[in-house]
Amino acid sequence: MAAKMTKKTRNLIIGAAFLLVLVALLLVLLFGPGSQQTAESSEEESSTVSSTTVELIVSEANDICELQVENSSGSYSIVRTQAATDDEDAVYGIEELEGFDENQDELSGMITSFANVSAVRLIEANAPDIAKYGLDAPSYTIRTIYDDGTEHQIIVGSTLTTGGGAYMMVDDDPNVYSMGNTKMDRLDYSMLDYLDKDVIEPWESYTDDDGNEVSAPTISYLQVEGGTLDETFRIEPFTEEELASSNTMYGSTYKIVEPFEADMQYRSDSEGNDQNAVYTTGLQQLTADSVAMINPTAEDLTALGFDSPYCTISFNRDGTDYVWTVGNDATASDGSAAHYLMTEGKNLIYVVTDANLPWISIDIDDMYSSLMLLPSINTVSEIDLMVYDQTYSFQIDPAADEDSDIVPHLDSEEIDLENYRDMYQYLLSVPAEGINKSDAEGTLVASFTYHYTDGGSDTVELFDLGDRTCILSINGNRQWTTRLAYVQHLQSNIEKLINGEAPVLDY
């Protein structure tokens, strides 16, 4: 007996039938006229792309005797000039670069990159239209030639739409493959990119015959002309005799000898490093951003500014003289500011970033020490002082033994040692705040002479120029200026000392 159909069951059946009709209509819309072809094309396209890595060339780099490259910069050939041995790697070269230092790491890296070539994936099998991949007019062509005469050719077209890699074809294979990014690192190189970019051979520390660690080269002099300087700037190291002198303390091991004589300033940064040390430590190594050209003509030299150089840097490192000539400004590969540079003995022109050329932007006011004279307190036996025509005399009795202190006197009256130390520190702190460019003589308003226990002496004189500025003269050298306030405060400190009070260092 047939079951009785309920109203609920009947509604479910009607609903299911209506749903089938809707699905049918949707299929008609999706796969109506033309839609079947689209679906088939989509299926066909997906079948041409394989995500499986495909080995295309498998070989030994040592068997490649030549690699030829064609790109937008032209063409060149990397040729093996010396085969690899058990002890030595193969040596490669580019004929046009003969006589210049070539970067063997880059040359051998290019050979190794194309000894074995694999595709990230198959893009299209038996591609009928390679133009859409940029392979009808390749951006790059690489040919590898082997010792046995075998050759391979790789052509590279447009970059992938994903931005990673490019389309490529190998030999007579009709398939289009994708080349990974790593293979493309050197494809844009011109032959100049294989030149060694070391402007000077990098200096390395070593242990001398006595077993001492030599951590820095000997810079006998550094001379800079041009750039931001109006006059020739030259520094030299202090002699051993000067450094051994017990009368003077030095903040730097270098002194300025042109355009004036002064100690080189020790400028500490936030980490305690000497910012002025870059001018000598920078001579240990200089690497160019790129090589602009080789064998420049006279017209090239004129065009790039070498007939009237922007700056010339001369120095002696470990007994060898060097001259770097800086030409016009340029742009580095990363877009940063740079200059063209040549060095004696190399007939090529580098591009060096300004960040690596601190010598072209020297600020002379940052180079000299503001403290011109720093005799040790224990080497001074007497100080003759004059301020506004009032004269004073300090006499210092030396320490009786290692456990004793010096005994200071002011005009034969013993004074407090700590007060004297403060006064001595104030005398030392007279600052060279600028370079004297005035022809005026000025009026002598203060002077003090240090007499040393070894018989020598140094004299500081201050001449009022009438504009709250004084000429600061050291042993007759009127090169510097300082504030008149120093003299006024000097007079105040003498009065404090006479009254048994501690001098004040700030003013």
KOLLUMPA-121363 format. One record per residue (C-alpha): residue number from 1; x negated, y negated, z negated; residue in three letters. Coordinates in nm, 3 decimals, decimal comma, padded with zeros to 5 digits. Each point is the difference from the previous one (the first is absolute). Layout:
REM KOLLUMPA-121363
[NUM [X Y Z] "ALA"]
...
This chain:
REM KOLLUMPA-121363
[1 [00,000 00,000 00,000] "MET"]
[2 [-00,149 -00,325 00,110] "ALA"]
[3 [-00,089 -00,245 -00,266] "ALA"]
[4 [00,209 -00,310 -00,014] "LYS"]
[5 [-00,182 -00,313 00,122] "MET"]
[6 [00,018 -00,273 -00,258] "THR"]
[7 [00,017 -00,373 00,078] "LYS"]
[8 [-00,348 -00,046 -00,144] "LYS"]
[9 [-00,152 00,271 00,222] "THR"]
[10 [00,167 -00,144 00,308] "ARG"]
[11 [-00,147 -00,344 -00,071] "ASN"]
[12 [-00,351 00,147 -00,036] "LEU"]
[13 [00,025 00,171 00,338] "ILE"]
[14 [00,118 -00,319 00,169] "ILE"]
[15 [-00,282 -00,195 -00,162] "GLY"]
[16 [-00,264 00,251 00,119] "ALA"]
[17 [00,135 -00,013 00,354] "ALA"]
[18 [-00,012 -00,379 -00,004] "PHE"]
[19 [-00,362 00,013 -00,121] "LEU"]
[20 [-00,094 00,232 00,289] "LEU"]
[21 [00,150 -00,249 00,244] "VAL"]
[22 [-00,206 -00,282 -00,152] "LEU"]
[23 [-00,322 00,207 00,026] "VAL"]
[24 [00,077 00,079 00,363] "ALA"]
[25 [00,055 -00,368 00,078] "LEU"]
[26 [-00,331 -00,086 -00,171] "LEU"]
[27 [-00,185 00,258 00,206] "LEU"]
[28 [00,150 -00,146 00,318] "VAL"]
[29 [-00,118 -00,346 -00,103] "LEU"]
[30 [-00,349 00,124 -00,086] "LEU"]
[31 [-00,045 00,229 00,298] "PHE"]
[32 [00,216 -00,165 00,260] "GLY"]
[33 [-00,126 -00,095 00,347] "PRO"]
[34 [-00,375 -00,062 -00,016] "GLY"]
[35 [-00,029 00,113 -00,359] "SER"]
[36 [-00,104 00,352 00,090] "GLN"]
[37 [-00,296 -00,135 00,199] "GLN"]
[38 [-00,104 -00,221 -00,295] "THR"]
[39 [00,008 00,291 -00,239] "ALA"]
[40 [-00,201 00,217 00,237] "GLU"]
[41 [-00,255 -00,282 00,049] "SER"]
[42 [-00,031 -00,041 -00,374] "SER"]
[43 [-00,056 00,372 -00,035] "GLU"]
[44 [-00,255 -00,004 00,283] "GLU"]
[45 [-00,188 -00,301 -00,151] "GLU"]
[46 [-00,023 00,163 -00,339] "SER"]
[47 [-00,140 00,312 00,159] "SER"]
[48 [-00,291 -00,196 00,152] "THR"]
[49 [-00,127 -00,129 -00,334] "VAL"]
[50 [-00,200 00,238 -00,213] "SER"]
[51 [-00,118 -00,083 -00,351] "SER"]
[52 [-00,264 00,273 00,016] "THR"]
[53 [-00,365 -00,111 00,023] "THR"]
[54 [-00,146 00,095 00,337] "VAL"]
[55 [-00,372 00,070 00,042] "GLU"]
[56 [-00,106 -00,154 00,332] "LEU"]
[57 [-00,382 -00,011 -00,008] "ILE"]
[58 [-00,216 00,216 -00,224] "VAL"]
[59 [-00,377 -00,043 00,024] "SER"]
[60 [-00,322 -00,075 -00,189] "GLU"]
[61 [-00,107 -00,364 -00,026] "ALA"]
[62 [-00,364 00,102 00,045] "ASN"]
[63 [00,085 00,135 00,346] "ASP"]
[64 [00,120 -00,340 00,124] "ILE"]
[65 [-00,277 -00,179 00,189] "CYS"]
[66 [00,204 -00,302 00,109] "GLU"]
[67 [00,327 -00,174 -00,088] "LEU"]
[68 [00,144 -00,264 00,232] "GLN"]
[69 [00,254 -00,259 -00,112] "VAL"]
[70 [00,218 -00,237 00,202] "GLU"]
[71 [00,214 -00,257 -00,181] "ASN"]
[72 [00,104 -00,363 00,028] "SER"]
[73 [-00,354 -00,121 -00,078] "SER"]
[74 [-00,154 00,198 00,288] "GLY"]
[75 [-00,181 00,330 00,009] "SER"]
[76 [-00,307 00,153 -00,163] "TYR"]
[77 [-00,164 00,337 -00,049] "SER"]
[78 [-00,135 00,149 -00,320] "ILE"]
[79 [-00,288 00,229 00,091] "VAL"]
[80 [-00,182 00,247 -00,221] "ARG"]
[81 [-00,367 -00,097 -00,002] "THR"]
[82 [-00,121 00,258 -00,247] "GLN"]
[83 [00,158 00,338 -00,069] "ALA"]
[84 [00,082 00,109 -00,353] "ALA"]
[85 [-00,240 00,229 -00,184] "THR"]
[86 [00,021 00,190 -00,326] "ASP"]
[87 [-00,146 -00,303 -00,177] "ASP"]
[88 [00,120 -00,294 00,207] "GLU"]
[89 [00,335 -00,113 00,137] "ASP"]
[90 [00,039 -00,076 00,368] "ALA"]
[91 [-00,086 -00,354 00,109] "VAL"]
[92 [00,223 -00,195 00,238] "TYR"]
[93 [-00,030 -00,326 00,187] "GLY"]
[94 [00,157 -00,234 00,254] "ILE"]
[95 [-00,234 -00,092 00,284] "GLU"]
[96 [00,099 -00,368 00,004] "GLU"]
[97 [-00,090 -00,026 -00,370] "LEU"]
[98 [-00,352 00,133 00,036] "GLU"]
[99 [-00,238 -00,203 -00,212] "GLY"]
[100 [00,265 -00,088 -00,258] "PHE"]
[101 [00,083 00,178 -00,326] "ASP"]
[102 [00,299 00,226 00,057] "GLU"]
[103 [00,228 00,143 -00,267] "ASN"]
[104 [-00,052 00,375 00,017] "GLN"]
[105 [00,290 00,070 -00,236] "ASP"]
[106 [00,245 -00,171 00,236] "GLU"]
[107 [-00,149 00,164 00,310] "LEU"]
[108 [00,003 00,351 -00,142] "SER"]
[109 [00,343 -00,066 -00,151] "GLY"]
[110 [00,141 -00,070 00,348] "MET"]
[111 [-00,156 00,321 00,136] "ILE"]
[112 [00,139 00,205 -00,288] "THR"]
[113 [00,348 -00,152 00,035] "SER"]
[114 [00,041 00,131 00,355] "PHE"]
[115 [-00,185 00,330 -00,026] "ALA"]
[116 [00,326 00,146 -00,126] "ASN"]
[117 [00,333 -00,147 00,105] "VAL"]
[118 [00,336 00,112 -00,129] "SER"]
[119 [00,341 -00,154 00,051] "ALA"]
[120 [00,224 -00,087 -00,290] "VAL"]
[121 [00,288 00,129 00,213] "ARG"]
[122 [00,116 00,066 00,353] "LEU"]
[123 [00,201 -00,296 00,127] "ILE"]
[124 [00,119 00,129 00,338] "GLU"]
[125 [-00,085 00,311 00,195] "ALA"]
[126 [-00,068 -00,040 00,373] "ASN"]
[127 [00,074 -00,372 -00,024] "ALA"]
[128 [00,127 -00,121 00,340] "PRO"]
[129 [-00,038 -00,367 -00,085] "ASP"]
[130 [-00,317 -00,082 -00,193] "ILE"]
[131 [00,041 -00,373 00,067] "ALA"]
[132 [00,249 -00,030 -00,283] "LYS"]
[133 [-00,281 00,110 -00,233] "TYR"]
[134 [-00,248 -00,249 00,144] "GLY"]
[135 [-00,208 00,284 00,142] "LEU"]
[136 [00,017 -00,108 00,365] "ASP"]
[137 [-00,242 -00,283 -00,092] "ALA"]
[138 [-00,167 00,131 -00,318] "PRO"]
[139 [-00,116 -00,236 -00,273] "SER"]
[140 [-00,292 00,231 -00,071] "TYR"]
[141 [-00,184 00,272 00,188] "THR"]
[142 [-00,250 00,227 -00,176] "ILE"]
[143 [-00,217 00,253 00,181] "ARG"]
[144 [-00,215 00,253 -00,185] "THR"]
[145 [-00,280 00,168 00,195] "ILE"]
[146 [-00,170 00,313 -00,135] "TYR"]
[147 [-00,343 00,152 00,046] "ASP"]
[148 [00,144 00,278 00,218] "ASP"]
[149 [00,165 -00,251 00,234] "GLY"]
[150 [00,347 00,040 -00,145] "THR"]
[151 [00,207 -00,318 -00,017] "GLU"]
[152 [00,317 -00,104 -00,175] "HIS"]
[153 [00,206 -00,314 00,058] "GLN"]
[154 [00,247 -00,158 -00,239] "ILE"]
[155 [00,221 -00,288 00,108] "ILE"]
[156 [00,187 -00,205 -00,258] "VAL"]
[157 [00,306 -00,213 00,076] "GLY"]
[158 [00,245 -00,201 -00,206] "SER"]
[159 [00,024 00,016 -00,375] "THR"]
[160 [00,273 00,218 -00,142] "LEU"]
[161 [00,328 -00,165 -00,084] "THR"]
[162 [-00,064 00,100 -00,361] "THR"]
[163 [-00,318 -00,209 00,011] "GLY"]
[164 [-00,224 00,290 -00,104] "GLY"]
[165 [-00,223 00,120 00,283] "GLY"]
[166 [00,054 -00,003 00,375] "ALA"]
[167 [00,107 00,212 00,296] "TYR"]
[168 [-00,274 00,202 00,169] "MET"]
[169 [-00,072 00,260 00,268] "MET"]
[170 [-00,299 00,232 00,024] "VAL"]
[171 [-00,169 00,123 00,319] "ASP"]
[172 [00,253 00,147 00,246] "ASP"]
[173 [00,255 00,085 -00,266] "ASP"]
[174 [00,335 -00,149 00,121] "PRO"]
[175 [00,132 -00,030 -00,355] "ASN"]
[176 [00,009 -00,325 -00,198] "VAL"]
[177 [-00,124 00,023 -00,357] "TYR"]
[178 [-00,034 -00,236 -00,296] "SER"]
[179 [-00,345 -00,102 -00,125] "MET"]
[180 [-00,038 -00,072 -00,370] "GLY"]
[181 [-00,129 -00,327 -00,145] "ASN"]
[182 [-00,334 00,143 -00,110] "THR"]
[183 [-00,105 00,067 00,358] "LYS"]
[184 [00,072 -00,359 00,095] "MET"]
[185 [-00,227 -00,169 -00,254] "ASP"]
[186 [-00,284 -00,065 00,248] "ARG"]
[187 [00,191 -00,011 00,329] "LEU"]
[188 [00,004 -00,382 00,008] "ASP"]
[189 [-00,375 -00,024 -00,060] "TYR"]
[190 [-00,209 -00,180 00,255] "SER"]
[191 [-00,359 00,115 00,028] "MET"]
[192 [-00,103 -00,292 -00,226] "LEU"]
[193 [00,200 00,156 -00,282] "ASP"]
[194 [-00,259 00,278 -00,015] "TYR"]
[195 [-00,279 -00,240 -00,088] "LEU"]
[196 [-00,135 -00,003 -00,355] "ASP"]
[197 [00,156 -00,303 -00,173] "LYS"]
[198 [-00,271 -00,039 -00,266] "ASP"]
[199 [-00,146 -00,346 00,056] "VAL"]
[200 [-00,283 00,096 -00,236] "ILE"]
[201 [-00,100 00,345 -00,115] "GLU"]
[202 [00,175 00,064 -00,333] "PRO"]
[203 [-00,239 -00,017 -00,294] "TRP"]
[204 [00,006 00,283 -00,253] "GLU"]
[205 [-00,148 00,019 -00,347] "SER"]
[206 [-00,296 00,231 -00,053] "TYR"]
[207 [-00,254 00,119 -00,256] "THR"]
[208 [-00,351 -00,139 00,045] "ASP"]
[209 [-00,328 00,185 -00,042] "ASP"]
[210 [-00,005 -00,084 -00,370] "ASP"]
[211 [00,342 00,153 -00,055] "GLY"]
[212 [00,179 -00,335 -00,033] "ASN"]
[213 [00,346 -00,046 00,149] "GLU"]
[214 [-00,002 -00,282 00,258] "VAL"]
[215 [00,360 -00,125 00,007] "SER"]
[216 [-00,034 -00,306 00,226] "ALA"]
[217 [-00,218 -00,110 00,292] "PRO"]
[218 [-00,254 -00,278 -00,032] "THR"]
[219 [00,139 -00,316 00,161] "ILE"]
[220 [-00,300 -00,232 00,044] "SER"]
[221 [00,217 -00,285 00,123] "TYR"]
[222 [00,343 -00,083 00,137] "LEU"]
[223 [00,049 -00,306 00,220] "GLN"]
[224 [00,331 -00,124 00,139] "VAL"]
[225 [00,044 -00,277 00,255] "GLU"]
[226 [00,334 -00,129 00,123] "GLY"]
[227 [00,340 00,132 -00,091] "GLY"]
[228 [00,144 -00,222 -00,273] "THR"]
[229 [-00,346 -00,136 -00,094] "LEU"]
[230 [-00,136 -00,341 00,098] "ASP"]
[231 [-00,358 00,098 -00,082] "GLU"]
[232 [-00,212 00,312 00,006] "THR"]
[233 [00,064 00,219 -00,304] "PHE"]
[234 [-00,277 00,232 -00,118] "ARG"]
[235 [-00,042 00,217 -00,306] "ILE"]
[236 [-00,298 00,202 -00,119] "GLU"]
[237 [-00,050 00,229 -00,299] "PRO"]
[238 [-00,176 -00,132 -00,307] "PHE"]
[239 [-00,359 00,113 -00,020] "THR"]
[240 [-00,104 00,247 -00,266] "GLU"]
[241 [-00,185 -00,282 -00,174] "GLU"]
[242 [00,315 -00,215 -00,010] "GLU"]
[243 [00,215 00,283 -00,132] "LEU"]
[244 [-00,264 00,084 -00,262] "ALA"]
[245 [-00,017 -00,359 -00,120] "SER"]
[246 [00,100 -00,029 -00,365] "SER"]
[247 [00,115 -00,362 00,041] "ASN"]
[248 [00,294 00,050 00,237] "THR"]
[249 [00,303 00,229 00,027] "MET"]
[250 [00,155 00,080 00,338] "TYR"]
[251 [00,359 00,098 00,080] "GLY"]
[252 [-00,096 00,134 00,342] "SER"]
[253 [-00,312 00,157 00,146] "THR"]
[254 [00,015 -00,242 00,296] "TYR"]
[255 [-00,079 -00,368 00,027] "LYS"]
[256 [00,106 -00,255 00,260] "ILE"]
[257 [-00,295 -00,156 00,183] "VAL"]
[258 [00,192 -00,189 00,271] "GLU"]
[259 [00,163 -00,252 00,032] "PRO"]
[260 [-00,107 -00,056 -00,362] "PHE"]
[261 [-00,161 00,197 -00,279] "GLU"]
[262 [00,227 00,158 -00,258] "ALA"]
[263 [00,087 00,328 -00,164] "ASP"]
[264 [00,263 00,195 00,186] "MET"]
[265 [00,327 00,000 -00,191] "GLN"]
[266 [00,132 00,315 -00,160] "TYR"]
[267 [00,376 -00,016 00,069] "ARG"]
[268 [00,189 00,265 -00,191] "SER"]
[269 [00,336 00,126 00,124] "ASP"]
[270 [00,276 00,147 -00,215] "SER"]
[271 [-00,185 00,332 -00,017] "GLU"]
[272 [-00,335 -00,153 -00,091] "GLY"]
[273 [-00,156 00,044 00,344] "ASN"]
[274 [-00,224 -00,270 00,147] "ASP"]
[275 [00,190 -00,150 00,293] "GLN"]
[276 [-00,319 -00,152 00,141] "ASN"]
[277 [-00,166 00,342 00,011] "ALA"]
[278 [00,191 00,070 00,323] "VAL"]
[279 [-00,246 -00,219 00,192] "TYR"]
[280 [-00,284 00,244 -00,066] "THR"]
[281 [00,184 00,330 -00,056] "THR"]
[282 [00,179 -00,060 00,330] "GLY"]
[283 [-00,335 00,044 00,172] "LEU"]
[284 [-00,009 00,366 -00,101] "GLN"]
[285 [00,266 00,095 00,255] "GLN"]
[286 [00,205 -00,178 00,266] "LEU"]
[287 [00,244 00,189 00,220] "THR"]
[288 [00,167 -00,164 00,298] "ALA"]
[289 [00,367 00,032 00,079] "ASP"]
[290 [-00,085 00,073 00,363] "SER"]
[291 [-00,248 -00,057 00,280] "VAL"]
[292 [00,118 -00,269 00,242] "ALA"]
[293 [-00,251 00,064 00,279] "MET"]
[294 [-00,345 00,128 00,087] "ILE"]
[295 [-00,267 -00,166 00,211] "ASN"]
[296 [00,174 -00,341 00,001] "PRO"]
[297 [-00,087 -00,244 00,277] "THR"]
[298 [-00,100 -00,362 -00,055] "ALA"]
[299 [00,356 -00,095 00,085] "GLU"]
[300 [00,130 00,245 -00,260] "ASP"]
[301 [-00,227 -00,146 -00,268] "LEU"]
[302 [00,115 -00,351 00,079] "THR"]
[303 [00,367 00,098 00,003] "ALA"]
[304 [-00,027 00,168 -00,341] "LEU"]
[305 [-00,190 -00,285 -00,162] "GLY"]
[306 [-00,352 00,135 -00,025] "PHE"]
[307 [-00,170 -00,290 00,181] "ASP"]
[308 [00,114 -00,220 -00,291] "SER"]
[309 [00,052 00,244 -00,290] "PRO"]
[310 [00,254 -00,062 -00,270] "TYR"]
[311 [-00,237 00,142 -00,263] "CYS"]
[312 [-00,340 00,170 -00,026] "THR"]
[313 [-00,087 00,239 -00,284] "ILE"]
[314 [-00,368 00,088 -00,046] "SER"]
[315 [-00,140 00,228 -00,269] "PHE"]
[316 [-00,275 00,246 -00,086] "ASN"]
[317 [00,097 00,340 -00,135] "ARG"]
[318 [-00,275 00,227 -00,127] "ASP"]
[319 [-00,260 -00,174 00,214] "GLY"]
[320 [00,200 -00,016 00,324] "THR"]
[321 [00,135 -00,328 00,139] "ASP"]
[322 [00,353 -00,013 00,137] "TYR"]
[323 [00,195 -00,273 00,180] "VAL"]
[324 [00,378 00,011 00,044] "TRP"]
[325 [00,150 -00,257 00,235] "THR"]
[326 [00,369 -00,079 -00,035] "VAL"]
[327 [00,193 -00,130 00,302] "GLY"]
[328 [00,359 -00,104 00,056] "ASN"]
[329 [00,294 00,122 -00,203] "ASP"]
[330 [00,170 00,321 00,106] "ALA"]
[331 [00,282 00,229 -00,110] "THR"]
[332 [-00,060 00,337 -00,163] "ALA"]
[333 [00,190 00,314 00,097] "SER"]
[334 [00,237 -00,047 -00,296] "ASP"]
[335 [00,070 -00,362 00,096] "GLY"]
[336 [-00,219 -00,153 -00,272] "SER"]
[337 [-00,242 -00,288 00,059] "ALA"]
[338 [-00,341 00,095 00,133] "ALA"]
[339 [-00,305 -00,133 00,186] "HIS"]
[340 [-00,225 00,126 00,276] "TYR"]
[341 [-00,346 00,095 -00,126] "LEU"]
[342 [-00,333 00,101 00,150] "MET"]
[343 [-00,311 00,132 -00,168] "THR"]
[344 [-00,356 -00,009 00,128] "GLU"]
[345 [-00,108 00,315 00,180] "GLY"]
[346 [00,350 00,104 00,108] "LYS"]
[347 [00,133 -00,124 00,332] "ASN"]
[348 [00,362 00,026 -00,101] "LEU"]
[349 [00,267 -00,217 -00,160] "ILE"]
[350 [00,193 00,112 -00,306] "TYR"]
[351 [00,330 -00,117 -00,141] "VAL"]
[352 [-00,033 -00,032 -00,379] "VAL"]
[353 [00,283 -00,098 -00,234] "THR"]
[354 [-00,046 -00,325 -00,190] "ASP"]
[355 [00,060 00,194 -00,321] "ALA"]
[356 [-00,335 00,172 00,064] "ASN"]
[357 [-00,179 -00,326 00,085] "LEU"]
[358 [-00,011 -00,196 -00,328] "PRO"]
[359 [-00,301 -00,200 00,127] "TRP"]
[360 [00,206 -00,193 00,256] "ILE"]
[361 [00,220 -00,164 -00,266] "SER"]
[362 [-00,240 -00,093 -00,280] "ILE"]
[363 [00,111 -00,278 -00,236] "ASP"]
[364 [-00,328 -00,159 -00,111] "ILE"]
[365 [00,158 -00,120 -00,327] "ASP"]
[366 [00,061 00,364 -00,098] "ASP"]
[367 [-00,358 00,104 00,061] "MET"]
[368 [-00,213 -00,186 -00,254] "TYR"]
[369 [00,003 00,045 -00,375] "SER"]
[370 [00,143 -00,298 -00,186] "SER"]
[371 [-00,248 00,062 -00,282] "LEU"]
[372 [-00,327 -00,123 00,141] "MET"]
[373 [-00,235 00,068 -00,289] "LEU"]
[374 [00,028 00,277 -00,259] "LEU"]
[375 [-00,315 00,022 -00,214] "PRO"]
[376 [00,010 00,250 -00,284] "SER"]
[377 [00,047 -00,166 -00,341] "ILE"]
[378 [-00,291 00,196 -00,150] "ASN"]
[379 [-00,249 -00,132 00,257] "THR"]
[380 [00,061 -00,371 -00,071] "VAL"]
[381 [-00,230 -00,174 -00,252] "SER"]
[382 [00,125 -00,356 00,044] "GLU"]
[383 [00,275 -00,201 00,171] "ILE"]
[384 [-00,031 -00,371 00,075] "ASP"]
[385 [00,345 -00,152 00,047] "LEU"]
[386 [00,122 -00,345 00,106] "MET"]
[387 [00,359 -00,113 00,027] "VAL"]
[388 [00,096 -00,362 00,067] "TYR"]
[389 [-00,355 -00,116 -00,092] "ASP"]
[390 [00,006 00,180 -00,336] "GLN"]
[391 [-00,278 00,257 -00,031] "THR"]
[392 [-00,007 00,315 -00,210] "TYR"]
[393 [-00,247 00,279 -00,052] "SER"]
[394 [00,070 00,363 -00,088] "PHE"]
[395 [-00,290 00,202 -00,138] "GLN"]
[396 [00,046 00,374 -00,033] "ILE"]
[397 [-00,219 00,212 -00,222] "ASP"]
[398 [-00,030 00,353 00,142] "PRO"]
[399 [00,129 00,298 -00,195] "ALA"]
[400 [-00,255 00,123 -00,252] "ALA"]
[401 [00,072 00,366 00,078] "ASP"]
[402 [00,259 00,229 00,163] "GLU"]
[403 [00,232 -00,036 -00,298] "ASP"]
[404 [-00,010 -00,380 -00,002] "SER"]
[405 [00,166 -00,274 00,206] "ASP"]
[406 [-00,136 -00,314 00,157] "ILE"]
[407 [00,015 -00,314 -00,214] "VAL"]
[408 [00,129 -00,311 00,185] "PRO"]
[409 [-00,068 -00,363 -00,098] "HIS"]
[410 [00,152 -00,323 00,132] "LEU"]
[411 [-00,242 -00,292 -00,031] "ASP"]
[412 [-00,196 00,202 -00,259] "SER"]
[413 [00,310 00,079 -00,209] "GLU"]
[414 [00,096 00,367 -00,021] "GLU"]
[415 [00,350 00,063 00,138] "ILE"]
[416 [00,246 00,285 -00,018] "ASP"]
[417 [-00,099 00,283 00,235] "LEU"]
[418 [00,354 00,072 00,120] "GLU"]
[419 [00,061 -00,368 00,073] "ASN"]
[420 [-00,325 -00,006 00,196] "TYR"]
[421 [00,107 00,308 00,197] "ARG"]
[422 [00,323 -00,176 00,096] "ASP"]
[423 [-00,193 -00,311 00,103] "MET"]
[424 [-00,242 00,210 00,204] "TYR"]
[425 [00,289 00,174 00,174] "GLN"]
[426 [00,151 -00,338 00,082] "TYR"]
[427 [-00,326 -00,117 00,159] "LEU"]
[428 [-00,013 00,315 00,212] "LEU"]
[429 [00,359 -00,045 00,114] "SER"]
[430 [-00,058 -00,320 00,198] "VAL"]
[431 [00,178 00,102 00,322] "PRO"]
[432 [-00,094 -00,062 00,360] "ALA"]
[433 [00,352 -00,074 00,120] "GLU"]
[434 [-00,081 -00,123 00,347] "GLY"]
[435 [-00,271 -00,080 00,252] "ILE"]
[436 [-00,142 -00,352 -00,017] "ASN"]
[437 [00,067 -00,175 00,331] "LYS"]
[438 [-00,054 -00,354 -00,133] "SER"]
[439 [-00,298 -00,220 00,085] "ASP"]
[440 [00,049 -00,204 -00,320] "ALA"]
[441 [-00,268 00,021 -00,269] "GLU"]
[442 [00,236 -00,035 -00,295] "GLY"]
[443 [-00,088 -00,097 -00,357] "THR"]
[444 [-00,181 00,248 -00,224] "LEU"]
[445 [00,236 00,064 -00,295] "VAL"]
[446 [-00,129 00,327 -00,142] "ALA"]
[447 [-00,289 00,243 00,024] "SER"]
[448 [-00,141 00,296 -00,186] "PHE"]
[449 [-00,326 00,188 00,043] "THR"]
[450 [-00,058 00,358 -00,114] "TYR"]
[451 [-00,357 00,065 -00,116] "HIS"]
[452 [-00,082 00,369 -00,002] "TYR"]
[453 [-00,224 00,197 -00,231] "THR"]
[454 [-00,213 00,101 00,299] "ASP"]
[455 [-00,073 -00,365 00,083] "GLY"]
[456 [00,246 -00,055 00,289] "GLY"]
[457 [00,297 -00,237 00,012] "SER"]
[458 [00,322 -00,080 00,188] "ASP"]
[459 [00,179 -00,335 00,014] "THR"]
[460 [00,369 -00,078 00,055] "VAL"]
[461 [00,104 -00,358 00,086] "GLU"]
[462 [00,343 -00,155 00,050] "LEU"]
[463 [00,057 -00,322 00,199] "PHE"]
[464 [00,330 -00,188 -00,024] "ASP"]
[465 [00,141 -00,079 00,347] "LEU"]
[466 [00,274 -00,225 -00,138] "GLY"]
[467 [00,297 00,214 00,106] "ASP"]
[468 [00,011 00,231 -00,303] "ARG"]
[469 [-00,249 00,218 00,187] "THR"]
[470 [-00,367 00,060 -00,074] "CYS"]
[471 [-00,288 00,124 00,210] "ILE"]
[472 [-00,138 00,314 -00,164] "LEU"]
[473 [-00,376 00,023 00,058] "SER"]
[474 [-00,203 00,309 -00,084] "ILE"]
[475 [-00,375 -00,064 -00,007] "ASN"]
[476 [00,046 -00,290 00,240] "GLY"]
[477 [00,235 00,184 00,236] "ASN"]
[478 [00,304 -00,232 00,020] "ARG"]
[479 [00,208 00,255 00,190] "GLN"]
[480 [00,302 00,024 -00,230] "TRP"]
[481 [00,282 -00,198 -00,157] "THR"]
[482 [00,189 00,041 -00,325] "THR"]
[483 [00,258 -00,195 -00,204] "ARG"]
[484 [-00,097 -00,299 -00,210] "LEU"]
[485 [00,216 00,154 -00,273] "ALA"]
[486 [-00,283 00,247 -00,066] "TYR"]
[487 [-00,231 -00,287 -00,102] "VAL"]
[488 [00,264 -00,165 -00,215] "GLN"]
[489 [00,064 00,325 -00,180] "HIS"]
[490 [-00,374 00,058 -00,037] "LEU"]
[491 [-00,026 -00,324 -00,198] "GLN"]
[492 [00,291 00,109 -00,223] "SER"]
[493 [-00,160 00,338 -00,066] "ASN"]
[494 [-00,329 -00,157 -00,105] "ILE"]
[495 [00,188 -00,210 -00,254] "GLU"]
[496 [00,175 00,313 -00,130] "LYS"]
[497 [-00,333 00,178 -00,034] "LEU"]
[498 [-00,151 -00,291 -00,194] "ILE"]
[499 [00,301 00,010 -00,236] "ASN"]
[500 [-00,039 00,374 -00,057] "GLY"]
[501 [00,303 00,090 00,213] "GLU"]
[502 [00,028 00,263 00,272] "ALA"]
[503 [-00,017 -00,133 00,358] "PRO"]
[504 [00,307 00,055 00,218] "VAL"]
[505 [-00,062 00,185 00,326] "LEU"]
[506 [00,320 -00,094 00,185] "ASP"]
[507 [00,047 -00,341 00,159] "TYR"]
